C-alpha cells in the first residue's frame, strides 16, 4: 500500500466534509477567483470522471454524469470543506469525442490549455484511464502535454471491477514502465472502481494531502 493508516484516516475524514457544486466556467473570464488548491480530473469522454468524484465525496449526484459521451462542456468546480481545510475538485470536459461544432471544440481546447498552463492554484491533474481499454493516442498526448508544461499528474485506472486481477497487475506494471520517462508524473498507479468502492481510500489519502498545502504566490 502506498499510504499508511494515518494517511488513509486523514483522507477518509477529509472527504466526509461538506461537498457542493461551486460554479462552472466556459471561458477564461469566468474562471472562479479563489486562493484554494485545485485538483483537476481529466480523461477521455465516458471514462468515469463524474462517477469517481461522486464516489470520493460519498455523494450519489454531486456531479451529474451521462452515458452519452461528450456531454460535459464546461469546467465544473466542486468545493470540499472541513473545519480546518478546503479543496476544490474540477471536472473537465472529456477529450477524444464530442458531438459539438468544431468552433466549440476549439474553444474548449483553448480554455483547458489556459487553465492547465496559467492556473496558479492548480496542484495536479488526475488522468483517468479506463482499465478495460488500451491507452489511446489522446491519453499519450495529454501525458506529453502535461510533462511539457511541468504540471504534476497521476494515472487513475477506472472500472477495475470489470477486469481480472492478472490483467490489472500487468496493466499497472506496463503503465509504471511508461511513467519512468515522464518527469511530471506521480510514480504510482491508482486502481479504482466507483461502483465497488475499490481503491478509493488510497486516492482520498493522496488527494486530501493537497488540501493542507499553502499556495505560493
C-alpha positions as CSV (number, residue, x, y, z in Angstrom):
1,X,0.0,0.0,0.0
2,X,1.3,3.4,-1.0
3,X,-0.2,5.2,2.1
4,X,-0.1,4.3,5.8
5,X,-3.1,4.0,8.0
6,X,-2.8,7.6,9.4
7,X,-2.9,9.0,5.8
8,X,-5.8,6.8,5.0
9,X,-7.8,8.0,8.0
10,X,-6.9,11.6,7.2
11,X,-8.2,11.2,3.7
12,X,-11.4,9.5,4.9
13,X,-12.2,12.3,7.4
14,X,-11.5,15.0,4.9
15,X,-13.9,13.5,2.3
16,X,-16.6,13.3,5.0
17,X,-16.6,17.1,4.9
18,X,-19.2,19.2,3.2
19,X,-19.0,18.9,-0.6
20,X,-21.0,21.1,-3.0
21,X,-21.1,22.5,-6.5
22,X,-19.3,25.8,-6.7
23,X,-19.5,27.1,-10.3
24,X,-18.8,26.4,-13.9
25,X,-16.6,28.1,-16.4
26,X,-17.0,28.3,-20.2
27,X,-14.1,30.7,-20.8
28,X,-11.1,32.2,-19.0
29,X,-13.1,35.3,-17.9
30,X,-15.5,33.3,-15.7
31,X,-13.0,31.1,-14.1
32,X,-13.6,31.4,-10.3
33,X,-11.2,33.6,-8.3
34,X,-10.0,31.9,-5.2
35,X,-6.9,31.0,-3.2
36,X,-7.7,27.4,-2.7
37,X,-5.8,24.4,-4.1
38,X,-7.5,22.7,-7.1
39,X,-7.3,19.1,-8.3
40,X,-8.4,18.6,-11.9
41,X,-9.9,15.3,-13.3
42,X,-9.1,14.7,-17.0
43,X,-9.7,11.8,-19.3
44,X,-11.5,10.6,-22.4
45,X,-15.2,11.0,-22.6
46,X,-17.1,8.5,-20.6
47,X,-14.1,7.3,-18.7
48,X,-15.8,7.9,-15.4
49,X,-14.7,11.3,-14.1
50,X,-18.1,12.3,-12.7
51,X,-18.7,8.9,-11.2
52,X,-15.3,8.9,-9.5
53,X,-15.8,12.4,-7.9
54,X,-19.3,11.3,-6.7
55,X,-17.8,8.1,-5.1
56,X,-14.9,10.0,-3.5
57,X,-17.2,12.6,-1.9
58,X,-19.8,9.9,-0.8
59,X,-22.4,11.7,-2.9
60,X,-24.6,10.0,-5.5
61,X,-25.3,13.0,-7.6
62,X,-22.9,15.8,-6.7
63,X,-21.6,15.6,-10.3
64,X,-24.2,14.8,-13.0
65,X,-23.0,12.1,-15.3
66,X,-24.3,10.9,-18.6
67,X,-24.0,7.7,-20.6
68,X,-23.7,9.8,-23.7
69,X,-20.1,10.7,-24.2
70,X,-19.1,14.3,-24.8
71,X,-21.8,15.9,-22.6
72,X,-19.6,17.8,-20.2
73,X,-18.8,21.0,-22.0
74,X,-17.7,23.2,-19.1
75,X,-15.1,23.2,-16.3
76,X,-17.2,22.3,-13.3
77,X,-15.8,23.3,-9.9
78,X,-16.8,21.5,-6.6
79,X,-15.7,22.5,-3.2
80,X,-14.9,20.3,-0.2
81,X,-15.0,22.0,3.2
82,X,-14.0,20.8,6.7
83,X,-13.4,22.9,9.8
84,X,-9.7,23.2,9.0
85,X,-9.2,22.5,5.3
86,X,-10.7,23.2,1.9
87,X,-10.1,21.9,-1.6
88,X,-11.6,22.3,-5.0
89,X,-12.2,19.4,-7.4
90,X,-12.5,20.3,-11.1
91,X,-14.4,18.1,-13.6
92,X,-13.0,18.8,-17.1
93,X,-14.6,18.1,-20.4
94,X,-13.7,14.7,-21.8
95,X,-11.4,14.6,-24.8
96,X,-11.4,12.2,-27.8
97,X,-15.1,12.6,-28.5
98,X,-17.6,15.4,-28.7
99,X,-20.8,15.9,-30.6
100,X,-20.2,19.6,-31.0
101,X,-19.3,22.1,-33.6
102,X,-15.6,22.4,-34.5
103,X,-15.6,26.0,-33.2
104,X,-16.9,24.9,-29.8
105,X,-14.4,22.1,-29.6
106,X,-11.6,24.6,-30.4
107,X,-12.9,26.9,-27.7
108,X,-12.8,24.0,-25.1
109,X,-9.2,23.3,-26.1
110,X,-8.1,26.9,-25.7
111,X,-9.8,27.1,-22.3
112,X,-8.3,23.9,-21.0
113,X,-4.9,24.9,-22.3
114,X,-5.1,28.2,-20.5
115,X,-6.4,26.5,-17.3
116,X,-3.5,24.0,-17.3
117,X,-0.8,26.4,-18.1
118,X,-1.9,29.6,-16.3
119,X,-3.9,28.5,-13.3
120,X,-1.6,29.2,-10.3
121,X,-3.6,27.2,-7.7
122,X,-3.9,24.0,-9.8
123,X,-1.9,21.5,-7.9
124,X,-2.2,18.3,-10.0
125,X,-4.2,16.5,-12.7
126,X,-5.8,13.1,-12.1
127,X,-5.6,11.5,-15.5
128,X,-8.3,8.8,-15.7
129,X,-7.9,5.8,-18.0
130,X,-10.4,3.0,-18.5
131,X,-8.7,-0.2,-17.2
132,X,-10.6,-2.2,-19.9
133,X,-9.1,-0.3,-22.8
134,X,-5.7,0.4,-24.2
135,X,-4.1,3.7,-23.6
136,X,-5.2,5.8,-26.6
137,X,-3.2,8.3,-28.6
138,X,-5.2,11.2,-26.9
139,X,-4.1,9.9,-23.5
140,X,-0.4,9.8,-24.5
141,X,-0.8,13.3,-26.0
142,X,-2.2,14.5,-22.6
143,X,0.7,12.9,-20.8
144,X,3.2,14.6,-23.1
145,X,1.5,17.9,-22.8
146,X,1.4,17.9,-19.0
147,X,5.0,16.9,-18.9
148,X,5.9,19.7,-21.4
149,X,4.4,22.4,-19.2
150,X,5.7,20.8,-16.0
151,X,2.3,20.2,-14.4
152,X,2.0,17.3,-11.9
153,X,-0.2,14.5,-12.9
154,X,-1.1,10.9,-11.9
155,X,-2.8,8.0,-13.5
156,X,-6.1,6.7,-12.2
157,X,-7.4,3.5,-13.6
158,X,-11.2,3.3,-13.6
159,X,-13.7,0.4,-13.7
160,X,-11.2,-2.1,-12.4
161,X,-14.0,-4.3,-11.1
162,X,-14.6,-5.3,-14.7
163,X,-11.2,-6.8,-15.3
164,X,-9.3,-9.8,-13.8
165,X,-6.5,-9.4,-11.2
166,X,-3.8,-10.8,-13.5
167,X,-4.8,-8.4,-16.3
168,X,-4.9,-5.5,-13.9
169,X,-1.5,-6.2,-12.4
170,X,0.1,-6.4,-15.9
171,X,-1.6,-3.2,-16.9
172,X,-0.3,-1.4,-13.8
173,X,3.3,-2.7,-14.5
174,X,3.1,-1.6,-18.1
175,X,1.9,1.9,-17.2
176,X,4.6,2.2,-14.4
177,X,7.2,1.3,-17.0
178,X,5.9,4.1,-19.3
179,X,5.9,6.6,-16.4
180,X,9.7,6.2,-15.8
181,X,10.4,8.7,-18.6
182,X,7.6,11.1,-17.6
183,X,9.1,13.7,-15.3
184,X,5.9,15.3,-14.1
185,X,4.1,12.1,-13.3
186,X,3.4,10.7,-9.8
187,X,5.2,7.3,-9.8
188,X,2.1,5.3,-8.7
189,X,-1.0,4.0,-10.5
190,X,-4.3,4.2,-8.6
191,X,-6.7,1.4,-9.5
192,X,-10.3,2.3,-8.7
193,X,-13.9,1.3,-9.1
194,X,-16.6,3.8,-8.3
195,X,-19.4,1.2,-8.1
196,X,-17.4,-1.2,-5.9
197,X,-15.5,1.4,-3.9
198,X,-12.2,-0.2,-4.9
199,X,-9.1,1.9,-4.3
200,X,-10.9,5.0,-3.1
201,X,-9.2,5.1,0.3
202,X,-5.8,5.5,-1.2
203,X,-7.0,8.0,-3.7
204,X,-8.7,10.0,-0.9
205,X,-5.4,10.0,1.0
206,X,-3.5,11.3,-2.0
207,X,-5.9,14.0,-2.9
208,X,-6.5,15.2,0.6
209,X,-2.8,15.8,1.1
210,X,-3.2,18.8,-1.2
211,X,-5.8,20.3,1.0
212,X,-3.3,21.4,3.6
213,X,-0.7,22.8,1.2
214,X,-0.3,26.5,1.0
215,X,-0.3,28.2,-2.3
216,X,2.9,30.0,-3.2
217,X,2.1,33.3,-5.0
